[in-house]
């Protein structure tokens, strides 16, 4: 079959000669690119379809320019990346596509208020436009069908060419080179991941929308035929192009690249610390305890906390100057990160006071949400098998916590099959819970795991859809060891489809639990949880091989014991996902993973099933939510 396709592809290469890529008209031809193969063509179509599905044209206009850096300058034949600036065209109507320019200045010269690019003599533009299938020649349609090329949307296919305006104002076209195709694949893959993260700065008509300055690095995989020593390449996307590291105005976000992430990783850990007294914070610079009413914050970003102006000035000179604008951007997302679904207090400066206001302090599973029971080992607060469900939820009234019943029993209209949800509103509606119920603060653990298994990880979702078992290695559990009853929800949400074996591994697992297995429900449980005491790197050889690895609120940069676990994750090449409470902590995690040789294939993104309760990080004011953000590797 492979030989047949190779011969068929060769005949198409000989016969094609009418149009850019697969489109009609200009006399250039994708199929005649020297060195191209059918697999590379398939990769082009996959990358194009992925970008098309992300629908950048809904928000972006030609004036929204992106700087794109793919790998190192030495990776390219001229020791310089050929096209470095990107824009989306067609958002206002007409043909849609992606234009790539050799420089930002060329992009600015060729961007006007029309749908077409302005004609500037002797400037080349690498274009990927999406042609309607109805415009394709019959021979092209046969080629698409024979190679099973992926369609963009319902009826469009990518067209790739390089356009240039002559001095006589005529357009000339040529086929892209193999190197230019390689570049366009990487750029399209990266843009499909990155552009949805742009945050709107000002509202208005589509043409007047502005976005906050932004920079992000993502690893994308080359097609196998295009490996150049490495199968992954780092692609840095910035908006607008040309960000510098120098501090600018208060409203300007500074660029950050891998060096900045490494710098952030070297900073004082800013995770939530239960050892800090209620109402007190810790100076970022000297780690001195300081009351929140007396602390000093950075005057620009207002994120780091200091005991006084001396520490503020010293920290600015030694470290904070380089990342202040990055922190300012993180602080600006506070309003966006608030979950406004609920009508209970969603700000817990003092956990004991917050729990007390809801009448659940020192009750049931809530005992792990403050430090009052910190003297008791995790997993041993109360035997999870003997507690009544109402007691587990701290005596909440019936109807204010999820029942241990199959969901189809509660809603006769729902047929068996995995339940997919987009956010807490979907879950509360599904379970008929009032918006005054605080159970989401604990359920953010099992529902984050369920969200990863069914929405984030394609591999585990496919296994579950086929009715198979998914084995989860759950690293570093702590308070979850006392919340096994909350993990019952995964059983009910699977709704009769697939099973899950969750193996919780970590040094906090008590010896009394290690080696035991718990079922999460009294009714036909499809989820089993087992416990293993020890470090992952020491125990993994004795465990059932995983389909997925997760670590929630992991604080990868905070504990040296993670080093060995991350090395195992790298060697096993299993899809792995991590959550943490702040964007800064995720920046630290990215640096740790990159230093171990892992590629960040799932970008840091807000977790829709994060806890709605905003808490306080001990050394900063960054938005902080339990399981607030997700990132992944090997996905």
C-alpha positions as CSV (number, residue, x, y, z in Angstrom):
1,X,0.0,0.0,0.0
2,X,2.8,2.4,0.9
3,X,4.5,1.7,-2.5
4,X,1.2,2.3,-4.3
5,X,0.7,5.7,-2.5
6,X,4.3,6.6,-3.3
7,X,3.8,5.9,-7.0
8,X,0.4,7.7,-6.9
9,X,2.0,10.7,-5.3
10,X,4.8,10.8,-7.8
11,X,2.3,10.9,-10.7
12,X,0.5,13.8,-9.0
13,X,3.8,15.6,-8.7
14,X,4.4,15.2,-12.4
15,X,0.8,16.2,-13.4
16,X,0.2,19.2,-11.1
17,X,1.1,22.7,-12.3
18,X,-1.9,24.9,-11.9
19,X,-2.1,27.0,-8.8
20,X,-0.5,27.9,-5.6
21,X,-0.6,24.9,-3.3
22,X,-3.7,23.2,-4.3
23,X,-5.5,26.4,-5.5
24,X,-6.2,27.6,-9.0
25,X,-4.5,30.3,-10.9
26,X,-1.0,31.5,-10.5
27,X,1.1,28.7,-12.0
28,X,3.0,27.7,-8.9
29,X,2.6,24.3,-7.3
30,X,3.1,22.9,-3.8
31,X,3.5,19.4,-5.3
32,X,6.6,20.5,-7.2
33,X,8.6,21.6,-4.1
34,X,11.9,19.8,-4.2
35,X,12.2,17.1,-1.5
36,X,8.5,17.2,-0.5
37,X,6.8,14.0,0.4
38,X,3.2,12.9,0.9
39,X,3.8,12.7,4.7
40,X,4.9,16.4,4.7
41,X,1.9,17.4,2.7
42,X,-0.3,15.6,5.3
43,X,1.5,17.4,8.1
44,X,0.8,20.8,6.3
45,X,-2.9,20.0,6.1
46,X,-3.1,18.8,9.8
47,X,-1.4,22.0,11.0
48,X,-3.6,24.2,8.8
49,X,-6.7,22.5,10.0
50,X,-5.7,22.8,13.6
51,X,-5.2,26.6,13.2
52,X,-8.5,26.9,11.3
53,X,-10.4,25.2,14.1
54,X,-9.1,27.7,16.7
55,X,-10.9,30.4,14.7
56,X,-8.4,33.3,15.1
57,X,-10.3,35.4,12.6
58,X,-13.1,35.9,15.1
59,X,-11.0,38.3,17.1
60,X,-7.8,39.1,15.2
61,X,-7.4,41.7,12.4
62,X,-4.3,42.5,10.2
63,X,-3.3,45.2,12.7
64,X,-2.7,42.6,15.4
65,X,0.8,41.6,14.5
66,X,2.7,38.7,16.0
67,X,6.4,38.2,16.3
68,X,7.4,34.5,15.9
69,X,10.7,32.9,16.6
70,X,11.2,29.2,15.7
71,X,14.2,27.5,17.2
72,X,17.6,29.1,16.9
73,X,18.9,31.3,14.0
74,X,21.5,28.6,13.2
75,X,18.6,26.2,12.4
76,X,18.0,28.0,9.2
77,X,20.0,28.0,6.0
78,X,20.8,31.7,6.0
79,X,21.5,31.6,9.7
80,X,18.4,33.7,10.1
81,X,14.7,32.7,10.2
82,X,13.2,33.7,6.8
83,X,9.8,35.0,8.0
84,X,9.5,36.4,11.5
85,X,6.2,38.5,11.6
86,X,2.7,37.1,11.2
87,X,-0.8,38.6,10.7
88,X,-4.3,37.1,10.2
89,X,-6.3,38.5,7.3
90,X,-9.9,38.1,6.4
91,X,-11.5,38.7,9.7
92,X,-13.7,41.4,8.2
93,X,-14.7,39.3,5.2
94,X,-13.2,38.1,2.0
95,X,-10.5,35.4,1.8
96,X,-9.1,34.3,5.1
97,X,-5.5,33.3,5.7
98,X,-2.2,33.8,7.5
99,X,0.5,36.1,6.1
100,X,4.1,35.9,7.1
101,X,6.7,38.7,6.6
102,X,10.4,38.8,6.8
103,X,10.2,41.7,9.3
104,X,7.8,43.8,11.3
105,X,8.6,46.9,9.2
106,X,7.5,45.0,6.0
107,X,4.3,44.0,7.7
108,X,3.5,47.5,8.7
109,X,4.2,48.8,5.2
110,X,1.9,46.2,3.7
111,X,-1.0,46.5,6.1
112,X,-3.7,48.9,5.1
113,X,-7.4,49.2,5.8
114,X,-8.5,47.0,2.9
115,X,-8.9,43.2,2.8
116,X,-5.9,42.9,0.4
117,X,-2.3,43.6,1.3
118,X,-0.8,46.8,0.2
119,X,1.6,46.3,-2.7
120,X,5.2,47.2,-1.8
121,X,7.7,46.4,-4.5
122,X,10.1,43.5,-4.0
123,X,8.8,42.4,-0.6
124,X,7.9,38.7,-0.4
125,X,5.1,37.4,1.7
126,X,4.7,33.7,2.7
127,X,0.9,33.1,2.5
128,X,-1.3,30.3,3.8
129,X,-4.9,31.0,2.6
130,X,-7.9,28.7,2.8
131,X,-9.6,27.9,-0.5
132,X,-13.1,26.6,-0.9
133,X,-13.3,23.0,-2.1
134,X,-15.6,24.1,-4.9
135,X,-12.8,26.1,-6.5
136,X,-10.4,23.2,-6.7
137,X,-9.7,21.3,-9.9
138,X,-11.0,17.8,-10.2
139,X,-7.5,16.4,-10.2
140,X,-6.7,18.2,-7.0
141,X,-9.8,16.8,-5.4
142,X,-8.8,13.3,-6.3
143,X,-5.3,13.9,-4.8
144,X,-6.9,15.1,-1.5
145,X,-9.1,12.0,-1.4
146,X,-6.2,9.6,-2.3
147,X,-3.9,11.0,0.4
148,X,-6.7,11.4,2.9
149,X,-5.7,15.0,3.5
150,X,-7.4,16.8,6.4
151,X,-10.0,19.3,5.6
152,X,-10.1,22.7,7.3
153,X,-13.5,23.4,8.7
154,X,-16.1,21.7,6.4
155,X,-15.0,22.7,2.9
156,X,-11.7,24.5,2.8
157,X,-8.1,23.4,2.1
158,X,-4.8,25.3,2.6
159,X,-3.0,27.1,-0.2
160,X,0.7,27.9,0.3
161,X,2.6,30.3,-1.9
162,X,5.1,33.2,-1.8
163,X,3.8,36.4,-3.3
164,X,5.9,39.4,-4.4
165,X,4.9,42.7,-6.0
166,X,7.1,43.9,-8.9
167,X,8.1,47.5,-9.5
168,X,5.4,47.7,-12.2
169,X,2.8,46.8,-9.5
170,X,2.2,43.3,-10.8
171,X,2.0,40.3,-8.4
172,X,4.3,37.4,-9.0
173,X,4.1,34.0,-7.3
174,X,6.4,31.2,-6.6
175,X,6.2,27.8,-4.8
176,X,7.5,27.9,-1.2
177,X,10.8,26.1,-0.5
178,X,10.9,23.0,1.7
179,X,12.4,25.2,4.5
180,X,9.6,27.7,4.2
181,X,7.0,24.9,4.4
182,X,8.8,23.6,7.5
183,X,8.6,27.1,9.0
184,X,4.9,27.5,8.2
185,X,4.1,24.2,9.9
186,X,5.8,25.2,13.1
187,X,4.2,28.6,13.1
188,X,0.7,27.3,12.4
189,X,0.9,24.7,15.2
190,X,2.2,27.3,17.7
191,X,-0.3,30.0,16.8
192,X,-3.2,27.6,17.2
193,X,-2.1,27.0,20.8
194,X,-1.1,30.5,21.7
195,X,-3.5,33.1,20.2
196,X,-6.5,32.0,22.4
197,X,-4.5,33.1,25.4
198,X,-4.5,36.8,24.3
199,X,-6.4,38.9,26.8
200,X,-8.6,41.7,25.5
201,X,-7.5,45.1,26.8
202,X,-10.2,47.4,25.5
203,X,-13.6,46.7,24.1
204,X,-15.0,48.1,20.9
205,X,-15.6,47.2,17.3
206,X,-13.5,44.2,16.0
207,X,-11.1,46.5,14.3
208,X,-10.5,48.6,17.4
209,X,-10.0,45.7,19.8
210,X,-6.7,45.8,21.6
211,X,-4.9,43.0,23.4
212,X,-2.6,43.1,26.4
213,X,1.1,42.6,25.4
214,X,2.0,39.0,25.5
215,X,4.8,36.5,25.0
216,X,4.7,32.7,25.3
217,X,6.9,29.8,24.3
218,X,5.5,26.5,23.2
219,X,7.2,23.3,22.0
220,X,5.8,21.8,18.8
221,X,6.7,18.6,17.1
222,X,8.3,18.5,13.6
223,X,6.9,16.1,11.1
224,X,9.1,12.9,11.2
225,X,10.5,13.7,7.8
226,X,11.7,17.1,9.0
227,X,13.6,16.2,12.1
228,X,16.8,18.2,12.3
229,X,18.5,16.6,15.2
230,X,15.5,17.2,17.5
231,X,11.9,16.1,17.1
232,X,10.6,19.2,19.0
233,X,11.3,22.9,18.5
234,X,10.6,25.8,20.8
235,X,8.4,28.5,19.2
236,X,8.1,31.9,20.9
237,X,5.1,34.0,19.9
238,X,4.9,37.6,21.0
239,X,2.2,40.3,20.6
240,X,3.1,42.9,19.5
241,X,6.5,41.9,18.0
242,X,9.7,43.3,19.2
243,X,9.2,43.2,23.0
244,X,12.3,44.1,25.0
245,X,13.4,43.2,28.5
246,X,13.7,46.8,29.7
247,X,11.2,48.1,32.1
248,X,8.7,50.4,30.3
249,X,5.6,52.2,31.5
250,X,3.3,50.7,34.1
251,X,0.8,49.6,31.4
252,X,3.4,47.8,29.3
253,X,4.1,44.1,29.7
254,X,7.7,43.1,29.3
255,X,8.7,40.2,27.0
256,X,9.7,37.0,28.7
257,X,11.5,34.1,27.2
258,X,13.1,31.0,28.6
259,X,15.8,33.1,30.4
260,X,13.1,34.9,32.3
261,X,11.3,31.7,33.3
262,X,14.7,30.5,34.6
263,X,15.0,33.7,36.5
264,X,11.6,33.3,38.0
265,X,12.4,29.7,38.9
266,X,15.3,31.0,40.9
267,X,13.2,33.4,42.9
268,X,11.8,32.8,46.3
269,X,8.9,30.3,46.2
270,X,5.6,32.1,46.4
271,X,3.3,29.2,47.0
272,X,0.6,29.1,49.7
273,X,2.2,28.4,53.0
274,X,0.0,27.1,55.8
275,X,2.8,27.8,58.3
276,X,2.3,31.5,58.0
277,X,0.0,32.9,60.7
278,X,-3.4,34.2,59.7
279,X,-3.2,37.8,58.7
280,X,0.6,37.6,58.3
281,X,2.7,37.5,55.1
282,X,6.4,36.8,54.4
283,X,8.8,39.3,52.9
284,X,9.8,38.2,49.4
285,X,13.4,39.4,50.0
286,X,14.3,38.5,53.6
287,X,11.5,36.1,54.5
288,X,10.6,38.1,57.6
289,X,7.1,37.7,58.8
290,X,5.0,40.9,58.4
291,X,1.4,41.7,59.1
292,X,-0.6,42.3,55.9
293,X,-1.7,45.7,57.1
294,X,1.9,46.8,57.5
295,X,3.5,45.2,54.5
296,X,4.9,47.1,51.4
297,X,4.2,46.0,47.8
298,X,6.0,46.8,44.6
299,X,4.7,50.2,43.4
300,X,4.5,49.0,39.8
301,X,2.9,45.6,39.8
302,X,1.7,45.4,43.4
303,X,2.5,41.7,43.5
304,X,5.6,40.9,45.7
305,X,5.2,41.7,49.4
306,X,8.0,43.3,51.5
307,X,8.6,44.1,55.1
308,X,9.8,47.6,54.1
309,X,11.1,49.9,51.4
310,X,14.7,48.7,51.9
311,X,13.8,45.1,50.8
312,X,11.7,46.5,48.0
313,X,14.5,48.6,46.6
314,X,17.1,45.8,47.0
315,X,14.8,43.2,45.4
316,X,14.1,45.6,42.5
317,X,17.8,46.0,41.8
318,X,18.8,42.4,42.1
319,X,15.8,40.6,40.6
320,X,12.4,42.1,40.3
321,X,13.2,44.7,37.7
322,X,13.4,42.0,35.0
323,X,10.0,40.4,35.8
324,X,7.9,43.3,37.1
325,X,5.9,43.7,33.9
326,X,5.3,40.0,33.8
327,X,3.8,40.1,37.3
328,X,1.8,43.1,36.4
329,X,0.2,41.2,33.6
330,X,-0.6,38.3,36.0
331,X,-2.1,40.7,38.5
332,X,-4.3,42.2,35.7
333,X,-6.0,38.9,35.2
334,X,-7.5,38.9,38.7
335,X,-11.0,39.9,37.6
336,X,-11.0,37.4,34.8
337,X,-10.0,34.5,37.1
338,X,-12.8,35.2,39.5
339,X,-15.5,32.5,39.3
340,X,-18.8,34.4,39.6
341,X,-21.1,31.4,39.6
342,X,-21.4,31.2,43.4
343,X,-23.1,33.3,46.0
344,X,-20.9,32.3,49.0
345,X,-17.9,34.3,50.1
346,X,-15.1,33.4,47.6
347,X,-12.2,35.1,49.4
348,X,-10.5,33.2,52.2
349,X,-7.7,35.4,53.7
350,X,-8.2,33.4,57.0
351,X,-9.2,29.8,56.3
352,X,-10.6,29.3,59.8
353,X,-12.8,32.4,59.5
354,X,-14.0,31.5,56.1
355,X,-15.0,28.0,57.2
356,X,-16.6,29.4,60.3
357,X,-18.7,31.8,58.3
358,X,-20.2,28.7,56.5
359,X,-20.6,26.7,59.7
360,X,-18.2,23.9,58.6
361,X,-15.0,24.8,60.5
362,X,-13.4,21.6,62.1
363,X,-16.1,19.4,60.5
364,X,-15.8,16.4,58.2
365,X,-13.5,16.8,55.2
366,X,-13.3,20.5,55.8
367,X,-10.8,19.8,58.6
368,X,-8.1,19.7,56.0
369,X,-8.9,23.2,54.7
370,X,-7.2,25.0,57.6
371,X,-4.2,24.3,59.9
372,X,-6.2,23.3,63.0
373,X,-5.6,19.6,62.3
374,X,-2.1,19.9,60.9
375,X,-0.8,17.8,63.8
376,X,-2.7,14.7,62.4
377,X,-1.1,12.8,59.6
378,X,-2.8,13.0,56.2
379,X,-5.2,10.2,55.5
380,X,-5.9,9.5,59.2
381,X,-8.3,12.2,60.2
382,X,-11.1,9.7,60.2
383,X,-11.6,6.3,58.5
384,X,-13.3,7.2,55.3
385,X,-15.4,4.0,55.2
386,X,-17.1,4.7,58.5
387,X,-18.2,8.3,58.1
388,X,-21.7,9.0,56.8
389,X,-21.8,11.1,53.7
390,X,-23.5,14.1,55.4
391,X,-20.8,14.0,58.1
392,X,-18.1,13.9,55.5
393,X,-19.4,17.1,54.1
394,X,-19.4,18.8,57.5
395,X,-23.1,18.4,58.2
396,X,-24.2,20.4,55.2
397,X,-28.0,20.0,54.6
398,X,-29.1,17.3,52.2
399,X,-29.2,18.8,48.7
400,X,-26.1,21.0,49.4
401,X,-23.7,18.2,48.6
402,X,-23.6,15.5,45.8
403,X,-25.4,12.3,46.6
404,X,-23.7,8.9,46.2
405,X,-26.2,7.9,43.5
406,X,-25.8,7.3,39.7
407,X,-26.6,10.4,37.8
408,X,-29.2,8.8,35.6
409,X,-31.2,8.0,38.7
410,X,-31.3,11.7,39.5
411,X,-32.1,12.8,35.9
412,X,-34.2,10.3,33.9
413,X,-33.5,12.2,30.7
414,X,-29.8,11.4,30.8
415,X,-28.7,8.2,29.1
416,X,-25.6,6.2,30.2
417,X,-22.3,7.5,28.9
418,X,-19.5,9.8,29.9
419,X,-20.6,13.3,31.0
420,X,-18.6,16.2,29.6
421,X,-18.7,19.5,31.4
422,X,-17.1,22.9,30.6
423,X,-17.2,24.6,34.1
424,X,-18.7,24.6,37.5
425,X,-22.1,25.9,36.3
426,X,-22.5,22.7,34.3
427,X,-21.6,20.6,37.3
428,X,-23.9,22.4,39.7
429,X,-26.8,22.2,37.3
430,X,-26.1,18.5,36.7
431,X,-26.1,17.8,40.4
432,X,-29.0,20.2,41.2
433,X,-26.8,21.9,43.8
434,X,-27.6,25.5,45.0
435,X,-25.0,28.1,44.2
436,X,-24.6,28.7,47.9
437,X,-23.0,25.2,48.4
438,X,-19.2,25.5,49.0
439,X,-18.4,21.9,48.0
440,X,-16.5,23.1,44.9
441,X,-13.6,24.1,47.2
442,X,-13.0,20.4,47.9
443,X,-14.4,18.9,44.6
444,X,-11.8,21.0,42.7
445,X,-9.5,18.0,43.2
446,X,-11.6,15.1,41.8
447,X,-13.2,17.3,39.1
448,X,-9.8,18.7,38.0
449,X,-8.7,15.1,37.6
450,X,-11.9,14.2,35.7
451,X,-11.4,17.3,33.5
452,X,-7.9,16.2,32.7
453,X,-9.0,12.6,31.9
454,X,-12.0,13.5,29.7
455,X,-11.2,16.9,28.2
456,X,-7.5,17.7,28.3
457,X,-5.9,14.3,27.6
458,X,-7.1,12.8,24.3
459,X,-5.4,9.5,25.1
460,X,-7.3,8.8,28.3
461,X,-10.5,10.1,26.9
462,X,-10.3,7.7,24.0
463,X,-9.7,4.8,26.4
464,X,-12.7,5.7,28.5
465,X,-14.9,6.2,25.4
466,X,-14.0,2.6,24.4
467,X,-15.1,1.4,27.8
468,X,-11.5,0.5,28.9
469,X,-9.7,1.2,32.1
470,X,-7.4,4.2,32.6
471,X,-4.6,3.8,35.1
472,X,-3.6,7.1,36.8
473,X,-0.4,7.6,38.7
474,X,-1.5,10.4,41.1
475,X,1.7,11.9,42.6
476,X,2.2,13.7,45.9
477,X,-1.3,13.4,47.5
478,X,-1.7,15.1,50.8
479,X,-5.2,16.4,51.9
480,X,-6.8,14.3,49.2
481,X,-6.0,11.2,51.3
482,X,-8.8,12.4,53.6
483,X,-11.1,13.1,50.7
484,X,-11.7,9.8,49.1
485,X,-15.4,10.2,49.4
486,X,-15.2,13.3,47.2
487,X,-13.5,11.2,44.5
488,X,-16.9,9.3,44.3
489,X,-17.9,11.9,41.8
490,X,-15.6,10.6,39.2
491,X,-17.4,7.3,39.4
492,X,-20.8,8.9,38.8
493,X,-19.6,11.2,36.0
494,X,-18.2,8.3,34.1
495,X,-21.8,7.3,34.1
496,X,-21.3,3.6,33.2
497,X,-18.5,4.1,30.6
498,X,-14.9,3.1,31.3
499,X,-13.2,2.5,34.6
500,X,-10.3,4.3,36.4
501,X,-7.6,3.0,38.7
502,X,-6.1,5.8,40.6
503,X,-2.8,5.0,42.4
504,X,-1.9,7.7,44.9
505,X,1.9,7.7,45.5
506,X,3.8,10.0,47.9
507,X,5.7,10.3,51.1
508,X,2.7,11.6,52.9
509,X,0.7,8.4,52.4
510,X,0.5,6.9,56.0
511,X,1.9,3.4,56.5
512,X,-1.5,2.2,57.6
513,X,-3.0,3.0,54.2
514,X,-0.1,2.0,52.0
515,X,-0.9,-1.1,50.0
516,X,-4.7,-0.8,50.6
517,X,-7.4,-0.3,48.0
518,X,-10.6,1.8,48.5
519,X,-13.7,1.9,46.3
520,X,-15.1,5.3,46.0
521,X,-18.8,4.5,45.9
522,X,-21.2,2.1,47.6
523,X,-23.1,1.6,44.3
524,X,-21.3,-0.1,41.4
525,X,-18.0,1.7,41.7
526,X,-16.0,2.1,38.5
527,X,-13.2,3.9,40.3
528,X,-10.7,2.3,42.6
529,X,-8.1,4.2,44.6
530,X,-5.0,2.5,46.0
531,X,-2.2,4.0,48.1
532,X,1.6,3.6,48.0
533,X,3.9,5.3,50.5
534,X,7.2,6.5,49.1
535,X,8.8,8.6,46.4
536,X,7.6,8.0,42.9
537,X,11.1,7.3,41.5
538,X,11.6,4.6,44.1
539,X,8.2,2.9,43.8
540,X,7.3,3.2,40.1
541,X,8.9,-0.1,39.0
542,X,6.5,-2.0,41.3
543,X,3.4,-0.3,40.0
544,X,1.0,-1.0,37.1
545,X,2.1,1.0,34.1
546,X,0.2,4.3,33.9
547,X,-1.9,5.7,31.0
548,X,-1.5,9.2,32.5
549,X,0.4,10.9,35.3
550,X,-1.0,13.8,37.3
551,X,0.2,16.0,40.2
552,X,-2.2,18.5,41.6
553,X,-1.0,21.7,43.4
554,X,2.4,20.2,42.9
555,X,4.8,23.1,43.7
556,X,7.5,21.4,41.5
557,X,10.1,24.1,42.4
558,X,9.4,23.8,46.1
559,X,10.7,20.3,46.9
560,X,13.9,18.7,45.8
561,X,12.2,15.3,45.9
562,X,10.4,16.2,42.6
563,X,13.7,16.0,40.7
564,X,13.7,12.2,40.6
565,X,10.0,12.0,39.8
566,X,10.3,14.5,36.9
567,X,13.2,12.4,35.5
568,X,10.9,9.3,35.5
569,X,8.2,11.3,33.8
570,X,10.8,12.2,31.1
571,X,12.0,8.6,30.6
572,X,8.5,7.1,30.5
573,X,7.2,9.6,27.9
574,X,3.6,9.2,29.4
575,X,1.1,12.1,29.1
576,X,1.6,14.0,32.4
577,X,-0.3,17.0,33.7
578,X,0.5,19.4,36.6
579,X,-1.6,22.0,38.4
580,X,-0.5,24.8,40.7
581,X,-2.1,27.8,42.4
582,X,-0.5,30.8,40.7
583,X,0.8,31.6,37.3
584,X,4.2,32.3,38.9
585,X,4.3,28.8,40.3
586,X,3.5,27.4,36.9
587,X,6.4,29.5,35.5
588,X,8.6,27.8,38.0
589,X,7.2,24.4,37.1
590,X,7.8,25.0,33.4
591,X,11.5,25.8,34.1
592,X,11.9,22.6,36.2
593,X,10.3,20.5,33.4
594,X,12.4,22.1,30.7
595,X,15.6,21.7,32.7
596,X,14.7,17.9,32.8
597,X,14.5,17.8,29.0
598,X,10.7,17.8,28.8
599,X,8.8,19.9,26.3
600,X,5.7,21.8,27.4
601,X,3.1,20.5,25.0
602,X,0.0,21.7,27.0
603,X,0.4,25.4,27.7
604,X,-0.3,26.9,31.1
605,X,-4.0,27.7,31.1
606,X,-6.7,28.5,33.8
607,X,-8.4,25.4,35.1
608,X,-12.2,25.7,34.7
609,X,-12.5,23.5,37.8
610,X,-10.2,25.5,40.0
611,X,-11.4,26.3,43.5
612,X,-13.6,29.4,43.4
613,X,-12.0,30.5,46.7
614,X,-9.3,33.1,46.2
615,X,-6.6,32.5,48.9
616,X,-3.4,34.3,49.8
617,X,0.1,33.3,48.7
618,X,2.5,33.9,51.6
619,X,4.9,36.3,49.8
620,X,2.8,37.9,47.1
621,X,-0.6,39.2,46.0
622,X,-0.9,37.2,42.8
623,X,-4.3,35.6,42.1
624,X,-4.1,32.3,43.9
625,X,-6.6,29.4,43.6
626,X,-6.3,25.8,44.5
627,X,-5.6,23.9,41.2
628,X,-5.7,27.3,39.5
629,X,-3.7,26.5,36.4
630,X,-2.9,23.4,34.3
631,X,0.1,22.5,32.2
632,X,1.2,19.3,30.6
633,X,4.1,17.4,28.9
634,X,4.2,14.3,26.6
635,X,0.6,15.0,25.5
